[in-house]
């Protein structure tokens, strides 16, 4: 028997080939890097196609706007697409501005938010504090990015797991899973 035993977590596909993998996963998350890499230039068309391909399973679409007002408009549009849709918002913008107030506003209004690009325990703390404690949400710790810096992401993941363990509406996503060992580590931390 493998060390993994029976897995007690969900597997999400992160990419643009949703039709190919949808029957093998519990849900989908998308990100702007993969979309750009696939040379997809019509984001709205990608969203429309993805909504059909996902077969009602959970899906996260990332905002592309960096201006807070435009980001909020785009987030509201994305959340309005269906009950299975989460809006993926980075914890900080590319310029370093916190999105916690926007995350809080949307989550308090009942919008499903996937807080992404989390690299530190401080960012986990900020995300968890911003999220409504009853609205379904995802806290995506960018473990792959942390690993790319030569550091183990276990501290950040464990901090996140401990921070949300009392809330049934919050899930931790081990984002950027790059190796089979990451699956074992995710299992061991309760992610």
Kinemage of the C-alpha trace (Angstrom):
@kinemage 1
@onewidth
@group {chain A} dominant
@subgroup {mainchain}
@vectorlist {calphas} color= white
{ca unk a 1} P 0.000 0.000 0.000
{ca unk a 2} L 1.303 3.461 -0.842
{ca unk a 3} L 2.231 5.976 1.824
{ca unk a 4} L -0.705 8.098 0.681
{ca unk a 5} L -3.321 5.601 1.780
{ca unk a 6} L -6.814 6.926 1.214
{ca unk a 7} L -6.633 10.594 0.287
{ca unk a 8} L -9.039 12.885 2.130
{ca unk a 9} L -8.716 16.017 0.077
{ca unk a 10} L -9.862 17.440 -3.217
{ca unk a 11} L -7.818 17.651 -6.381
{ca unk a 12} L -8.151 20.755 -8.544
{ca unk a 13} L -6.887 21.112 -12.088
{ca unk a 14} L -5.077 24.392 -12.738
{ca unk a 15} L -4.849 25.157 -16.420
{ca unk a 16} L -6.640 25.771 -19.689
{ca unk a 17} L -7.337 22.197 -20.917
{ca unk a 18} L -10.380 21.757 -18.716
{ca unk a 19} L -12.292 19.359 -20.987
{ca unk a 20} L -9.343 16.971 -20.983
{ca unk a 21} L -9.096 16.700 -17.176
{ca unk a 22} L -12.509 17.575 -15.745
{ca unk a 23} L -13.601 13.966 -15.156
{ca unk a 24} L -10.442 13.288 -13.094
{ca unk a 25} L -10.696 16.231 -10.676
{ca unk a 26} L -12.982 17.733 -8.063
{ca unk a 27} L -12.769 21.250 -9.444
{ca unk a 28} L -10.790 23.735 -11.504
{ca unk a 29} L -8.786 26.833 -10.826
{ca unk a 30} L -7.472 29.058 -13.569
{ca unk a 31} L -4.694 31.612 -13.551
{ca unk a 32} L -3.632 34.391 -15.819
{ca unk a 33} L -0.121 32.956 -16.379
{ca unk a 34} L -1.455 29.779 -17.975
{ca unk a 35} L -3.980 31.744 -19.997
{ca unk a 36} L -1.248 34.017 -21.352
{ca unk a 37} L 1.017 31.023 -21.985
{ca unk a 38} L -1.727 29.393 -24.048
{ca unk a 39} L -1.997 32.630 -26.048
{ca unk a 40} L -5.646 33.075 -25.095
{ca unk a 41} L -6.498 36.696 -25.820
{ca unk a 42} L -10.273 36.702 -25.320
{ca unk a 43} L -10.702 36.132 -21.576
{ca unk a 44} L -14.497 36.348 -21.706
{ca unk a 45} L -14.608 33.649 -24.397
{ca unk a 46} L -12.282 31.486 -22.271
{ca unk a 47} L -14.615 31.944 -19.297
{ca unk a 48} L -17.657 31.019 -21.405
{ca unk a 49} L -15.979 27.879 -22.771
{ca unk a 50} L -14.701 26.908 -19.328
{ca unk a 51} L -18.143 27.229 -17.750
{ca unk a 52} L -19.457 24.640 -20.200
{ca unk a 53} L -16.460 22.324 -19.780
{ca unk a 54} L -16.493 22.297 -15.965
{ca unk a 55} L -19.811 20.391 -15.787
{ca unk a 56} L -21.012 22.254 -12.691
{ca unk a 57} L -17.916 21.529 -10.613
{ca unk a 58} L -16.307 24.391 -8.671
{ca unk a 59} L -14.197 26.737 -10.789
{ca unk a 60} L -12.140 29.817 -9.904
{ca unk a 61} L -11.540 32.611 -12.401
{ca unk a 62} L -8.805 35.103 -11.588
{ca unk a 63} L -9.346 38.826 -11.889
{ca unk a 64} L -7.086 40.539 -14.405
{ca unk a 65} L -7.684 44.145 -13.358
{ca unk a 66} L -5.248 45.866 -10.995
{ca unk a 67} L -7.254 49.032 -10.277
{ca unk a 68} L -9.448 48.337 -7.218
{ca unk a 69} L -12.671 49.743 -8.713
{ca unk a 70} L -12.222 47.818 -11.957
{ca unk a 71} L -11.189 44.713 -10.011
{ca unk a 72} L -14.408 44.914 -7.998
{ca unk a 73} L -16.498 45.263 -11.169
{ca unk a 74} L -14.757 42.283 -12.747
{ca unk a 75} L -15.083 40.249 -9.537
{ca unk a 76} L -18.818 40.898 -9.401
{ca unk a 77} L -19.169 39.872 -13.049
{ca unk a 78} L -17.232 36.637 -12.423
{ca unk a 79} L -19.224 35.766 -9.291
{ca unk a 80} L -22.466 36.322 -11.172
{ca unk a 81} L -21.673 33.489 -13.581
{ca unk a 82} L -22.986 30.709 -11.368
{ca unk a 83} L -23.198 29.059 -7.962
{ca unk a 84} L -20.105 26.973 -8.689
{ca unk a 85} L -17.919 30.019 -9.442
{ca unk a 86} L -15.277 31.545 -7.181
{ca unk a 87} L -13.509 34.785 -7.982
{ca unk a 88} L -9.762 34.458 -7.580
{ca unk a 89} L -8.251 37.617 -6.102
{ca unk a 90} L -4.548 38.004 -5.238
{ca unk a 91} L -3.914 39.072 -1.622
{ca unk a 92} L -1.856 41.969 -2.998
{ca unk a 93} L -1.789 43.688 -6.373
{ca unk a 94} L 1.361 43.719 -8.534
{ca unk a 95} L 2.099 47.162 -7.041
{ca unk a 96} L 1.904 45.800 -3.474
{ca unk a 97} L -1.531 47.152 -2.540
{ca unk a 98} L -3.539 44.931 -0.196
{ca unk a 99} L -6.855 43.645 -1.536
{ca unk a 100} L -8.121 42.681 1.949
{ca unk a 101} L -10.850 45.353 1.998
{ca unk a 102} L -12.225 44.212 -1.351
{ca unk a 103} L -12.041 40.554 -0.308
{ca unk a 104} L -13.896 41.406 2.904
{ca unk a 105} L -16.575 43.402 1.081
{ca unk a 106} L -17.269 40.691 -1.497
{ca unk a 107} L -17.129 37.830 1.003
{ca unk a 108} L -19.487 39.645 3.385
{ca unk a 109} L -21.925 40.070 0.489
{ca unk a 110} L -21.899 36.304 -0.091
{ca unk a 111} L -19.545 36.133 -3.062
{ca unk a 112} L -17.287 33.075 -3.139
{ca unk a 113} L -13.663 34.239 -3.060
{ca unk a 114} L -10.463 32.297 -3.726
{ca unk a 115} L -7.678 34.404 -2.187
{ca unk a 116} L -4.537 33.668 -4.182
{ca unk a 117} L -0.831 34.514 -4.467
{ca unk a 118} L -0.319 33.946 -0.742
{ca unk a 119} L 3.373 33.474 0.115
{ca unk a 120} L 3.660 34.236 3.853
{ca unk a 121} L 1.970 33.497 7.169
{ca unk a 122} L 1.187 37.210 7.451
{ca unk a 123} L -0.691 37.048 4.139
{ca unk a 124} L -2.577 33.947 5.322
{ca unk a 125} L -3.578 35.872 8.451
{ca unk a 126} L -4.707 38.863 6.383
{ca unk a 127} L -6.756 36.649 4.046
{ca unk a 128} L -8.462 34.680 6.825
{ca unk a 129} L -9.317 37.874 8.710
{ca unk a 130} L -10.802 39.411 5.562
{ca unk a 131} L -13.017 36.455 4.693
{ca unk a 132} L -16.541 36.016 5.990
{ca unk a 133} L -16.743 33.056 8.361
{ca unk a 134} L -19.819 31.549 6.683
{ca unk a 135} L -19.425 32.257 2.944
{ca unk a 136} L -17.636 29.456 1.042
{ca unk a 137} L -14.069 30.481 0.276
{ca unk a 138} L -10.611 29.188 -0.595
{ca unk a 139} L -7.250 30.310 0.770
{ca unk a 140} L -4.633 29.460 -1.874
{ca unk a 141} L -1.124 29.268 -0.453
{ca unk a 142} L 1.319 29.429 -3.362
{ca unk a 143} L 3.428 26.512 -2.180
{ca unk a 144} L 5.044 26.047 -5.583
{ca unk a 145} L 6.264 29.639 -5.551
{ca unk a 146} L 7.540 29.276 -1.996
{ca unk a 147} L 9.387 26.095 -3.027
{ca unk a 148} L 10.906 27.954 -5.980
{ca unk a 149} L 12.668 30.238 -3.481
{ca unk a 150} L 14.416 27.245 -1.915
{ca unk a 151} L 12.103 27.133 1.116
{ca unk a 152} L 9.682 24.453 2.259
{ca unk a 153} L 6.072 25.714 2.274
{ca unk a 154} L 5.091 23.566 5.250
{ca unk a 155} L 5.141 26.443 7.765
{ca unk a 156} L 2.762 28.548 5.651
{ca unk a 157} L 0.466 25.616 4.873
{ca unk a 158} L 0.307 24.458 8.488
{ca unk a 159} L -0.366 28.021 9.620
{ca unk a 160} L -3.221 28.236 7.096
{ca unk a 161} L -4.688 24.859 8.078
{ca unk a 162} L -4.602 25.838 11.750
{ca unk a 163} L -6.118 29.266 11.009
{ca unk a 164} L -9.178 27.863 9.223
{ca unk a 165} L -9.732 24.539 11.013
{ca unk a 166} L -12.692 25.905 13.008
{ca unk a 167} L -14.503 27.222 9.917
{ca unk a 168} L -16.480 24.787 7.764
{ca unk a 169} L -16.692 27.273 4.891
{ca unk a 170} L -12.925 27.703 4.383
{ca unk a 171} L -10.656 25.438 2.381
{ca unk a 172} L -6.884 25.548 1.976
{ca unk a 173} L -5.541 25.004 -1.520
{ca unk a 174} L -1.931 23.865 -1.952
{ca unk a 175} L -1.352 25.993 -5.051
{ca unk a 176} L 1.471 25.188 -7.422
{ca unk a 177} L 1.757 21.488 -6.573
{ca unk a 178} L 4.903 20.532 -8.482
{ca unk a 179} L 5.931 17.107 -7.182
{ca unk a 180} L 4.362 13.925 -5.849
{ca unk a 181} L 6.049 14.777 -2.525
{ca unk a 182} L 3.839 17.883 -2.364
{ca unk a 183} L 0.790 15.596 -2.362
{ca unk a 184} L 2.225 13.690 0.617
{ca unk a 185} L 3.046 16.965 2.386
{ca unk a 186} L -0.456 18.303 1.711
{ca unk a 187} L -1.928 15.127 3.189
{ca unk a 188} L 0.365 15.257 6.229
{ca unk a 189} L -0.530 18.883 7.009
{ca unk a 190} L -4.267 18.328 6.611
{ca unk a 191} L -4.467 20.625 3.614
